Amino acid sequence: MTTKDVADWMREEHAKVEELANRLRTKVATIPRSGLEDWLTDLRSQFREVREHLLKHMALEEEGGYLVAVLDRRPTLSGEVERLRHEHAELTRILDDLDGTLQDVTVADRLLLTDCCQRLAHLLGYVADHETRENLMVISVFTHDIGTKD
């Protein structure tokens, strides 16, 4: 994968993640007092879209995306790459747990809905932090030439 390929792919992927996250962040910011059935149906749909995209996104990063390219260029970053991979596993667990909660919660479960919305907001924060660290690592690897003096 060329530097341009990695940059283009990451820019497109992270823009899509940000777009989906912003829509979900707006949805969980306020639980309406009426129309909860429609709101909950829409919340589930938006979450599923975010979840599916994030799972695919993380798998692609590990299988042939930036993680492989980073290690090819800078094997000394294997510890940081492994931490990011581990976060992928943690994010997947959170996504799976939230998916189960969203399937079980009803409009009568006001406290659970509030808790779920707060957890979704936290998840989106974790994803944003994770994406920032990925971006910084990739920028560092692909824009800094580490060579030896002649």
C-alpha positions as CSV (number, residue, x, y, z in Angstrom):
1,M,0.0,0.0,0.0
2,T,1.5,3.3,-1.0
3,T,1.6,6.4,1.2
4,K,-1.1,8.0,-0.9
5,D,-3.3,4.9,-0.8
6,V,-3.0,4.8,3.0
7,A,-3.7,8.5,3.4
8,D,-6.7,8.4,1.0
9,W,-8.2,5.3,2.6
10,M,-7.8,6.6,6.1
11,R,-9.2,10.0,5.2
12,E,-12.3,8.4,3.6
13,E,-12.9,5.9,6.4
14,H,-12.4,8.4,9.2
15,A,-14.7,10.8,7.5
16,K,-17.4,8.2,7.3
17,V,-16.9,7.1,10.9
18,E,-17.1,10.8,11.9
19,E,-20.3,11.3,9.9
20,L,-22.0,8.3,11.4
21,A,-20.8,9.1,14.9
22,N,-22.1,12.7,14.7
23,R,-25.5,11.5,13.6
24,L,-25.6,9.1,16.5
25,R,-24.2,11.7,19.0
26,T,-27.0,14.0,18.0
27,K,-29.6,11.2,18.4
28,V,-28.5,10.3,22.0
29,A,-28.1,13.9,23.2
30,T,-31.7,14.2,24.1
31,I,-34.4,11.6,24.7
32,P,-37.7,13.0,23.6
33,R,-40.7,13.1,25.9
34,S,-43.1,11.8,23.1
35,G,-42.6,9.7,20.0
36,L,-40.3,7.3,21.8
37,E,-41.2,4.3,19.7
38,D,-40.0,6.0,16.5
39,W,-37.0,7.5,18.3
40,L,-35.9,4.2,19.6
41,T,-36.4,2.5,16.3
42,D,-34.3,5.2,14.7
43,L,-31.7,4.9,17.4
44,R,-31.4,1.2,16.9
45,S,-31.0,1.7,13.1
46,Q,-28.4,4.3,13.5
47,F,-26.5,2.3,16.1
48,R,-26.5,-0.8,13.8
49,E,-25.1,1.3,11.0
50,V,-22.3,2.7,13.2
51,R,-21.6,-0.8,14.6
52,E,-21.4,-2.5,11.2
53,H,-19.2,0.2,9.8
54,L,-16.9,0.2,12.8
55,L,-16.5,-3.6,12.8
56,K,-15.7,-3.6,9.1
57,H,-13.4,-0.6,9.5
58,M,-11.4,-2.2,12.3
59,A,-11.2,-5.5,10.4
60,L,-9.9,-3.8,7.3
61,E,-7.3,-1.8,9.4
62,E,-6.0,-5.1,10.7
63,E,-6.1,-7.3,7.6
64,G,-4.6,-5.0,5.0
65,G,-5.1,-1.4,6.0
66,Y,-2.8,0.9,7.8
67,L,-1.6,-1.4,10.5
68,V,0.3,-3.7,8.1
69,A,1.7,-0.7,6.3
70,V,2.8,0.9,9.6
71,L,4.6,-2.2,10.7
72,D,6.3,-2.6,7.3
73,R,7.7,0.9,7.6
74,R,8.3,1.0,11.3
75,P,8.5,-2.4,13.1
76,T,9.5,-0.6,16.3
77,L,5.9,0.5,16.6
78,S,4.7,-3.0,17.1
79,G,3.8,-2.2,20.8
80,E,1.6,0.7,19.8
81,V,0.0,-1.2,16.9
82,E,-0.7,-4.1,19.3
83,R,-2.4,-1.6,21.8
84,L,-4.6,-0.3,19.0
85,R,-5.5,-3.8,18.0
86,H,-6.4,-4.6,21.6
87,E,-8.6,-1.5,21.6
88,H,-10.3,-2.9,18.6
89,A,-11.2,-6.0,20.6
90,E,-12.4,-3.8,23.5
91,L,-14.5,-1.6,21.2
92,T,-16.0,-4.7,19.7
93,R,-17.0,-5.9,23.2
94,I,-18.6,-2.6,24.0
95,L,-20.4,-2.5,20.6
96,D,-21.7,-6.1,21.2
97,D,-22.9,-5.2,24.7
98,L,-24.6,-2.1,23.6
99,D,-26.3,-4.0,20.8
100,G,-27.8,-6.5,23.2
101,T,-28.9,-3.7,25.5
102,L,-30.6,-1.8,22.6
103,Q,-32.4,-4.9,21.5
104,D,-33.8,-5.5,25.0
105,V,-34.6,-2.0,26.1
106,T,-38.2,-0.7,25.7
107,V,-39.7,2.8,25.8
108,A,-40.9,2.1,29.3
109,D,-37.3,1.7,30.5
110,R,-36.5,5.4,31.0
111,L,-33.5,4.8,33.2
112,L,-32.1,2.1,30.9
113,L,-32.6,4.4,27.9
114,T,-30.7,7.2,29.7
115,D,-27.9,4.8,30.7
116,C,-27.7,3.5,27.1
117,C,-27.5,7.0,25.6
118,Q,-24.7,7.9,28.1
119,R,-22.9,4.6,27.2
120,L,-23.3,5.4,23.5
121,A,-21.9,8.9,24.0
122,H,-18.9,7.4,25.9
123,L,-18.3,4.8,23.1
124,L,-18.2,7.6,20.6
125,G,-15.6,9.4,22.7
126,Y,-13.5,6.3,22.9
127,V,-13.8,5.9,19.1
128,A,-12.7,9.5,18.5
129,D,-9.7,9.1,20.8
130,H,-8.7,5.9,19.1
131,E,-9.0,7.4,15.7
132,T,-6.9,10.4,16.7
133,R,-4.1,8.1,18.0
134,E,-4.3,6.1,14.7
135,N,-4.1,9.3,12.7
136,L,-1.1,10.6,14.6
137,M,0.8,7.4,14.3
138,V,0.1,7.1,10.5
139,I,1.1,10.8,10.0
140,S,4.3,10.2,11.9
141,V,5.2,7.0,10.1
142,F,4.4,8.2,6.6
143,T,5.7,11.8,6.8
144,H,8.9,11.5,8.9
145,D,11.9,10.0,7.2
146,I,13.9,8.0,9.6
147,G,17.2,7.3,8.0
148,T,20.9,7.2,8.9
149,K,23.6,9.7,8.5
150,D,25.8,9.0,5.5
